[in-house]
Amino acid sequence: MELDLALLNDKFAAITDSSSEDEKSFHKAWERSNRLSLMFMRISIAKNIKSTIPQTESAREYLKFVEERFRSADKSLASTLMVELTTMKFDGSRSMQNYIIEITNITVRL
């Protein structure tokens, strides 16, 4: 399906009458890939996150905006997990095994 075509390649200049058939077919495949990639990314992102990402017609730009948005989210998540991990105490309300599993899960997420 070549969905990654728009993410891996830059958009070519506008197609003209003198463009070769290969250029025309590549441009058509790139347009399709761009449109489908954007659609899949917009569908899979939660609404509250989607509203903070600027609208664009390029899948590559959209992916860069998502990356920038999550760069700050990763830092805040990491600090939240560190606080949770360092302040956890075994209170006896659950088994020691469950407590250790919870600590391990937080460590993996971190």
ChimeraX attribute file (.defattr): number of C-alpha atoms within 10 A of each C-alpha:
attribute: neighborCount
match mode: 1-to-1
recipient: residues
	/A:1	8
	/A:2	13
	/A:3	17
	/A:4	15
	/A:5	18
	/A:6	23
	/A:7	19
	/A:8	10
	/A:9	10
	/A:10	11
	/A:11	16
	/A:12	11
	/A:13	8
	/A:14	9
	/A:15	12
	/A:16	9
	/A:17	6
	/A:18	7
	/A:19	10
	/A:20	11
	/A:21	9
	/A:22	9
	/A:23	16
	/A:24	16
	/A:25	11
	/A:26	15
	/A:27	18
	/A:28	13
	/A:29	17
	/A:30	23
	/A:31	16
	/A:32	17
	/A:33	20
	/A:34	22
	/A:35	16
	/A:36	18
	/A:37	23
	/A:38	21
	/A:39	12
	/A:40	12
	/A:41	15
	/A:42	16
	/A:43	11
	/A:44	9
	/A:45	12
	/A:46	10
	/A:47	10
	/A:48	8
	/A:49	11
	/A:50	15
	/A:51	10
	/A:52	11
	/A:53	16
	/A:54	10
	/A:55	12
	/A:56	12
	/A:57	10
	/A:58	17
	/A:59	22
	/A:60	19
	/A:61	15
	/A:62	20
	/A:63	17
	/A:64	12
	/A:65	17
	/A:66	17
	/A:67	12
	/A:68	12
	/A:69	14
	/A:70	14
	/A:71	11
	/A:72	10
	/A:73	11
	/A:74	12
	/A:75	11
	/A:76	12
	/A:77	14
	/A:78	14
	/A:79	12
	/A:80	12
	/A:81	16
	/A:82	14
	/A:83	11
	/A:84	13
	/A:85	16
	/A:86	9
	/A:87	8
	/A:88	11
	/A:89	9
	/A:90	10
	/A:91	9
	/A:92	8
	/A:93	7
	/A:94	9
	/A:95	10
	/A:96	12
	/A:97	9
	/A:98	10
	/A:99	17
	/A:100	12
	/A:101	11
	/A:102	14
	/A:103	15
	/A:104	13
	/A:105	11
	/A:106	15
	/A:107	12
	/A:108	8
	/A:109	9
	/A:110	14
